[in-house]
Amino acid sequence: MEAMNDDLASVNARIDRVNELLQRMLAEVAKTPSTHAIFVDAGYLYAAAGRLVAGTEDRRAFDLDAEGLIEALIDKARTIFADSRLLRVYWYDGARRRIHTAEQQTIAELPDVKVRLGNLNANNQQKGVDSLIRSDLESLARHRAISDAALLGGDEDLVSAVESAQGYGARVHLWGVEAPEGRNQADPLLWEVDSQRTFDLEFFKPYVSRRTAHAYEATGVARPGREDVRFVGAQIAAKWLAARGRESLVELLPGHPYLPGSVDQDLLVEAEGLLQYSLRGQADLRRALRDGFWEHLQSQY
């Protein structure tokens, strides 16, 4: 009997130990912040945003400020997933022989952005992009690297990617571009996702412009240099800081290198007024503007 009691006490001790370990694990999980990622089907984005803003799906007919748009999407995600941190933005596009174009190289150099390339056939159609999205969504969900996925796309072939991620416990939120007429996202895709959100014309206007109609071109002003634009960014930052005070600066710094969408648009509009030159679709100058803005703010902190 005494031996049986000893065995029972040993079993109870092990059970207590297991329960203690489980409680510790649950406590650690509770402290771990949720994580989200943004998945952008660039083929859908260019076609839908080009049609909405510039009236054409032909990429050669308009400029898309990918850097500014990515920052705006990150800012939206920060608001929607308020208690979550960003893992990264995945940007899926096509390229011949999967060799980066100059534009894709610029996007790949952005912080927190991963460019993934499918192939581009003779008819300029993307091949293999949907399978890349599915692979990444499934892998990240399976390894619990993300709890939420914001998917900007519209192809019915993405349904399997959504189902795969959901099977591992991730929530998938479909983001779309407003369609001038009808829909530009497949119904089966809308039915499968956990939520759906559409961004309208006003959201995309600052980032898409026809190549033949830049503001300020008629003035004959030469294209400014990067240092000139950087200096203007610093000027605007000084004005911004004087108007809002150091309290607003403290709120802004944790988001570096990203600016809230409203601040970024105010910065762009004011800079274009000072320079008398359009910065729409000119990623290198937009980056110089933001760099100048941030450098001045950080020097004052």
Salt bridges, closest charged atoms under 4 A:
GLU20 OE1 - ARG17 NH1 3.60
GLU20 OE2 - ARG24 NH2 2.75
GLU28 OE2 - LYS31 NZ 3.07
GLU57 OE2 - ARG51 NE 3.97
ASP58 OD1 - ARG60 NE 3.07
ASP63 OD1 - ARG211 NE 2.81
ASP63 OD2 - HIS214 NE2 3.63
ASP65 OD2 - ARG286 NH1 2.26
GLU67 OE1 - ARG287 NH2 3.28
GLU67 OE2 - ARG290 NH1 3.46
GLU71 OE1 - ARG290 NE 3.27
ASP75 OD1 - ARG78 NH1 3.17
ASP93 OD1 - ARG59 NH2 2.87
ASP136 OD2 - ARG116 NE 3.00
GLU138 OE1 - ARG134 NE 3.55
GLU138 OE2 - ARG142 NH1 3.76
ASP148 OD1 - HIS173 NE2 2.74
ASP187 OD1 - ARG183 NH1 2.31
ASP194 OD1 - ARG171 NH1 3.99
GLU202 OE2 - LYS205 NZ 3.56
GLU227 OE2 - ARG230 NE 3.50
ASP264 OD2 - ARG286 NH2 3.26
ASP264 OD1 - ARG290 NE 2.86
GLU270 OE2 - LYS239 NZ 3.08
GLU272 OE2 - ARG280 NE 2.81
ASP284 OD1 - ARG223 NH2 2.87
GLU295 OE2 - ARG230 NH1 2.56
